[in-house]
Amino acid sequence: MPLAYFHNLATVTNGLVVMETNNLPITEIIIDSRNKAATPFPLFFAITGVNHNGHDYIEEAYAKGIRQFVVDDGYKPSIIAHYNDLNVLQVANTLEALQQFVAFYRSKHVLPVLGITGSNGKTIIKEWMHEFLSRAYYKTVSTPYSYNSQVGVPLAVSLLRGNHKYAIFEAGISKVGEMAKLAQVIQPTHGLFTNIGPAHSKGFNNQQQKIEEKAQLFNSCSTIYYCQDHQLIHATLQRLYGASKRLKTWSFYNQSADYFLVYQALVNENKTSLQMITPTQRMTFLIPFRDSASIENIAHCLVYLLDNGFDQAQLQCCLLQLKSIPMRITLKAGMHGCQVIDDSYTNELASIKVALDFMHQQQKTDKPSKTVILSDILQSATPDQTLYQELAELLTMYQINRLIGIGPVIGHHASLFKMQKSAFFNTVEAFIENKPYFKDEVILVKGARTFQLERIVQAIEKHTHGTILEIDLGALRDNFSFFKTKLQEQTKMMAMVKASSYGSGSDGFEIVSTLQRYGVDYLGVAYMDEGIHLRQQGITIPIMVMNPTSDGFNAMAYYNLEPEIYSLELLEELCCFLTERAIQNIPIHIKLETGMCRLGIEKAAIDQLVIHLKTANLHVASIFSHLAGSEAKDHDRHTLLQAERFLTMTDYIESKLGIKPLKHLLNTNGILRFPQFQFDMVRLGIGLYGVGVSKAIQHDLTPVSRLKTTISQIKSIKKGDSIGYNRQTIAIQDMTIATIPIGYADGFSRSFGCGRGRVAIQNKYCPVVGNICMDMAMVDVSDIQAKRGDEVIIFSAEHPIDELAQRVGTISYELLTQISQRVKRIYYN
């Protein structure tokens, strides 16, 4: 069934039809032209954001088969002049039109809808609530992943179908006025407020205003559920809705709440006993978690479910099957040169499409073969035959080469899938016992949690020691967007991705492919080999090589790499090469020496430079220089002097040659402190990775990398015992130490030894004791109850790398770039 027909759009959005070929059905909403449509009659909303404009991609969407568009009033629909098979609607605002259209669609469905908001735990509660509700209401729909924004909520609600019996949607906001719009889209019958915290607070005057805004989600609700211990939430909801709605509360401290909770961790078990006390009964649940956040999230679920008639025994059975939910797609190195995309916690058809889009974005050109390992799709509202036919069409559209099905239902429909070498197994155990061979493939593993497909991921991923560098591609995107907001509209961005993207990439590709997707203009690498590798992986953005050598000119020309020219000698060598090979018009970047005293052509050589360039068959793509101290006020006079020298030299070159190349001077800190010198382009380096910036803006950025390991062994040390090589630490009292599998060969420098460095275990800092070994280090865990296998954080957003660097008198650049390639990288989005 379609969402609606094109005729419905104008009435619902108060828009103007500027072209109509047919009153086509609307079967799917698309907002990103890079994603593929899964149904025959998609509708493209050209959404305009801070750093993107969907109207720029209408031609691309048309080339992919989309024929229905919603555009802003200010857009001049030039495609109308070229094509005669379109439906085009103009509206005042495409985002608001999207929300209005989906609100209209939502109003056609009568069913229980739970709306969830708050600061933390929304997505976890939504996922667990789906686990519970889908057992009683088989046809339950919920928000895929964390689609809880102004755009994400309409996309999530558009997944609702007429045969669904229950719906769960979450909503997040970042400023005043947003929740009223989302409330119209979701139209919840019940509401749940998780908690309140500092996240996304910049758009509000205070916490009170933020709670009031979030509470607008509940205007249409009959009942609202929340924890009374959050006093400001309690007071606000009582004031707003106490007289008009049913408020159901729970508390760990106040026995007057509707549900009073008492919990106790079980000794020697990773479980907690949770008592729930009401005026009429006392219930005890065993839950498979001990951390306070999980206990609070489960409490929200249980209160809602008990109040809506669920049986205690039924809930207990489901509780013990709950798993921690990794709310992200992760990209890992696999065996035999494979890439493994781990998305093994859910497998609704909508989330399968999201994962396939991620797979498409991350695929390297040297891994052309694409394999999907997929379990039975559970709790679907679609009949099996139709569901797996749609799945087969989706996999064909994404050009999947091989399907491996796990489960009896997908195996029963094996004939629908036409890919060669496909295989089907009833269980994960059968797959592991008869594991197919994988080599140089990108493999997506996706399935319902009950199948525990993480066992398949473990079987096919590359096995290394327990130290892992996690890279958050979403944080990378957000940091990139933040710096884009600091630029003038016409200013271009060069991203520095040298040294495998400042140590974040196994080979730089994962970071660069994300930047290419989000529209970076230029890339900067240190050496030719880095640029060649990116070209071989399918990166097409212009690439500047900062340290070219004459013996690499031929390869640079072949791979369309653009050399930095920092001396007259290098320029002469390049000119000789071009003459010998009869190569025409290679782009170059002239670097000027203005006060860094590193590489660069000095002012005294400018006239000779001009003479060379007049006779050379070269295209000067840019002229640039590098600031020596842009991050510190103490050096501002020198920075201004460098900018003055740069302008004088570039003006002279431009006037003598009659050219207007790009000019760029600013690095990360310069972008923030000297906006008057943005010129035509800026170079974003360490700030892209969310570290190494001024403390004044650190809260606007998210560190991209998280280095972690685990405890290998715990030992009791007696007073007087020595620890490590050369007995550099002698215990002054009895103590407990933990050995962790990270050493200087992994990038954990010897500088951190003997108390200078520290790590975080159970959110507490533990100092390093003894010298750092090649593969191991020892830390003092006397003050905590540590055990083998506990997670150890070397650095993260909560435990900043900048602070770690300060402890040993270095900078975050050095720590990031010295992380060994033997440390496994895991990328997630």
Rosetta blueprint (number, residue, H / E / L):
1 M L
2 P L
3 L L
4 A E
5 Y E
6 F H
7 H H
8 N H
9 L H
10 A H
11 T H
12 V H
13 T H
14 N L
15 G L
16 L E
17 V E
18 V E
19 M E
20 E L
21 T L
22 N L
23 N L
24 L L
25 P E
26 I E
27 T L
28 E E
29 I E
30 I E
31 I L
32 D L
33 S L
34 R L
35 N L
36 K L
37 A L
38 A L
39 T L
40 P L
41 F L
42 P E
43 L E
44 F E
45 F E
46 A L
47 I L
48 T E
49 G L
50 V L
51 N L
52 H L
53 N E
54 G H
55 H H
56 D H
57 Y H
58 I H
59 E H
60 E H
61 A H
62 Y H
63 A H
64 K L
65 G L
66 I L
67 R L
68 Q E
69 F E
70 V E
71 V E
72 D E
73 D L
74 G L
75 Y L
76 K L
77 P L
78 S L
79 I H
80 I H
81 A H
82 H H
83 Y L
84 N L
85 D L
86 L L
87 N E
88 V E
89 L E
90 Q E
91 V E
92 A L
93 N L
94 T H
95 L H
96 E H
97 A H
98 L H
99 Q H
100 Q H
101 F H
102 V H
103 A H
104 F H
105 Y H
106 R H
107 S L
108 K L
109 H L
110 V L
111 L L
112 P L
113 V E
114 L E
115 G E
116 I E
117 T E
118 G L
119 S L
120 N L
121 G L
122 K H
123 T H
124 I H
125 I H
126 K H
127 E H
128 W H
129 M H
130 H H
131 E H
132 F H
133 L H
134 S H
135 R H
136 A H
137 Y L
138 Y L
139 K L
140 T E
141 V E
142 S E
143 T L
144 P L
145 Y L
146 S L
147 Y L
148 N L
149 S L
150 Q L
151 V L
152 G H
153 V H
154 P H
155 L H
156 A H
157 V H
158 S L
159 L L
160 L L
161 R L
162 G L
163 N L
164 H L
165 K L
166 Y E
167 A E
168 I E
169 F E
170 E E
171 A L
172 G L
173 I L
174 S L
175 K E
176 V L
177 G L
178 E H
179 M H
180 A H
181 K H
182 L H
183 A H
184 Q H
185 V H
186 I H
187 Q L
188 P L
189 T L
190 H E
191 G E
192 L E
193 F E
194 T L
195 N L
196 I L
197 G L
198 P L
199 A L
200 H L
201 S L
202 K L
203 G E
204 F L
205 N L
206 N L
207 Q H
208 Q H
209 Q H
210 K H
211 I H
212 E H
213 E H
214 K H
215 A H
216 Q H
217 L H
218 F H
219 N L
220 S L
221 C L
222 S L
223 T E
224 I E
225 Y E
226 Y E
227 C E
228 Q L
229 D L
230 H L
231 Q H
232 L H
233 I H
234 H H
235 A H
236 T H
237 L H
238 Q H
239 R H
240 L H
241 Y H
242 G L
243 A L
244 S L
245 K L
246 R E
247 L E
248 K E
249 T E
250 W E
251 S E
252 F L
253 Y L
254 N L
255 Q L
256 S L
257 A L
258 D L
259 Y E
260 F E
261 L E
262 V E
263 Y E
264 Q E
265 A E
266 L L
267 V L
268 N L
269 E L
270 N L
271 K L
272 T E
273 S E
274 L E
275 Q E
276 M E
277 I E
278 T L
279 P L
280 T L
281 Q L
282 R E
283 M E
284 T E
285 F E
286 L E
287 I E
288 P L
289 F L
290 R L
291 D L
292 S H
293 A H
294 S H
295 I H
296 E H
297 N H
298 I H
299 A H
300 H H
301 C H
302 L H
303 V H
304 Y H
305 L H
306 L H
307 D H
308 N L
309 G L
310 F L
311 D L
312 Q H
313 A H
314 Q H
315 L H
316 Q H
317 C H
318 C H
319 L H
320 L L
321 Q L
322 L L
323 K L
324 S L
325 I L
326 P L
327 M L
328 R L
329 I L
330 T E
331 L E
332 K E
333 A E
334 G E
335 M H
336 H H
337 G H
338 C L
339 Q E
340 V E
341 I E
342 D E
343 D E
344 S L
345 Y L
346 T L
347 N L
348 E L
349 L H
350 A H
351 S H
352 I H
353 K H
354 V H
355 A H
356 L H
357 D H
358 F H
359 M H
360 H H
361 Q H
362 Q H
363 Q L
364 K L
365 T L
366 D L
367 K L
368 P L
369 S E
370 K E
371 T E
372 V E
373 I E
374 L E
375 S E
376 D L
377 I L
378 L L
379 Q L
380 S L
381 A L
382 T L
383 P L
384 D H
385 Q H
386 T H
387 L H
388 Y H
389 Q H
390 E H
391 L H
392 A H
393 E H
394 L H
395 L H
396 T H
397 M H
398 Y L
399 Q L
400 I L
401 N L
402 R E
403 L E
404 I E
405 G E
406 I E
407 G L
408 P H
409 V H
410 I H
411 G H
412 H H
413 H L
414 A H
415 S H
416 L H
417 F L
418 K L
419 M L
420 Q L
421 K L
422 S L
423 A E
424 F E
425 F E
426 N L
427 T L
428 V H
429 E H
430 A H
431 F H
432 I H
433 E H
434 N L
435 K L
436 P L
437 Y L
438 F L
439 K L
440 D L
441 E E
442 V E
443 I E
444 L E
445 V E
446 K E
447 G L
448 A L
449 R H
450 T H
451 F H
452 Q L
453 L L
454 E H
455 R H
456 I H
457 V H
458 Q H
459 A H
460 I H
461 E E
462 K L
463 H L
464 T L
465 H L
466 G L
467 T L
468 I E
469 L E
470 E E
471 I E
472 D E
473 L H
474 G H
475 A H
476 L H
477 R H
478 D H
479 N H
480 F H
481 S H
482 F H
483 F H
484 K H
485 T H
486 K L
487 L L
488 Q L
489 E L
490 Q L
491 T L
492 K E
493 M E
494 M E
495 A E
496 M E
497 V L
498 K H
499 A H
500 S H
501 S H
502 Y H
503 G L
504 S L
505 G L
506 S L
507 D L
508 G L
509 F H
510 E H
511 I H
512 V H
513 S H
514 T H
515 L H
516 Q H
517 R H
518 Y L
519 G L
520 V L
521 D L
522 Y E
523 L E
524 G E
525 V E
526 A L
527 Y L
528 M H
529 D H
530 E H
531 G H
532 I H
533 H H
534 L H
535 R H
536 Q H
537 Q L
538 G L
539 I L
540 T L
541 I L
542 P L
543 I E
544 M E
545 V E
546 M L
547 N L
548 P L
549 T L
550 S H
551 D H
552 G H
553 F H
554 N H
555 A H
556 M H
557 A H
558 Y H
559 Y L
560 N L
561 L L
562 E E
563 P E
564 E E
565 I E
566 Y L
567 S L
568 L H
569 E H
570 L H
571 L H
572 E H
573 E H
574 L H
575 C H
576 C H
577 F H
578 L H
579 T H
580 E H
581 R H
582 A L
583 I L
584 Q L
585 N L
586 I E
587 P E
588 I E
589 H E
590 I E
591 K E
592 L E
593 E L
594 T L
595 G L
596 M L
597 C L
598 R L
599 L L
600 G L
601 I E
602 E L
603 K H
604 A H
605 A H
606 I H
607 D H
608 Q H
609 L H
610 V H
611 I H
612 H H
613 L H
614 K H
615 T H
616 A L
617 N L
618 L E
619 H E
620 V E
621 A E
622 S E
623 I E
624 F E
625 S L
626 H L
627 L L
628 A L
629 G L
630 S L
631 E L
632 A L
633 K H
634 D H
635 H H
636 D H
637 R H
638 H H
639 T H
640 L H
641 L H
642 Q H
643 A H
644 E H
645 R H
646 F H
647 L H
648 T H
649 M H
650 T H
651 D H
652 Y H
653 I H
654 E H
655 S H
656 K H
657 L H
658 G L
659 I L
660 K L
661 P L
662 L E
663 K E
664 H E
665 L L
666 L L
667 N L
668 T H
669 N H
670 G H
671 I H
672 L H
673 R H
674 F L
675 P H
676 Q H
677 F H
678 Q L
679 F L
680 D L
681 M E
682 V E
683 R E
684 L E
685 G L
686 I H
687 G H
688 L H
689 Y H
690 G L
691 V L
692 G L
693 V L
694 S L
695 K H
696 A H
697 I H
698 Q H
699 H L
700 D L
701 L L
702 T L
703 P L
704 V L
705 S E
706 R E
707 L E
708 K E
709 T E
710 T E
711 I L
712 S L
713 Q E
714 I E
715 K E
716 S E
717 I E
718 K L
719 K L
720 G L
721 D L
722 S E
723 I E
724 G L
725 Y H
726 N H
727 R H
728 Q L
729 T E
730 I E
731 A L
732 I L
733 Q L
734 D L
735 M E
736 T E
737 I E
738 A E
739 T E
740 I E
741 P L
742 I L
743 G L
744 Y L
745 A L
746 D L
747 G L
748 F L
749 S L
750 R H
751 S H
752 F H
753 G L
754 C L
755 G L
756 R L
757 G L
758 R E
759 V E
760 A E
761 I E
762 Q L
763 N L
764 K E
765 Y E
766 C E
767 P E
768 V E
769 V E
770 G L
771 N L
772 I L
773 C L
774 M L
775 D L
776 M L
777 A E
778 M E
779 V E
780 D E
781 V L
782 S L
783 D L
784 I L
785 Q L
786 A L
787 K L
788 R L
789 G L
790 D L
791 E E
792 V E
793 I E
794 I E
795 F E
796 S L
797 A L
798 E L
799 H L
800 P L
801 I H
802 D H
803 E H
804 L H
805 A H
806 Q H
807 R H
808 V L
809 G L
810 T L
811 I L
812 S H
813 Y H
814 E H
815 L H
816 L H
817 T H
818 Q L
819 I L
820 S L
821 Q L
822 R L
823 V L
824 K E
825 R E
826 I E
827 Y E
828 Y E
829 N L
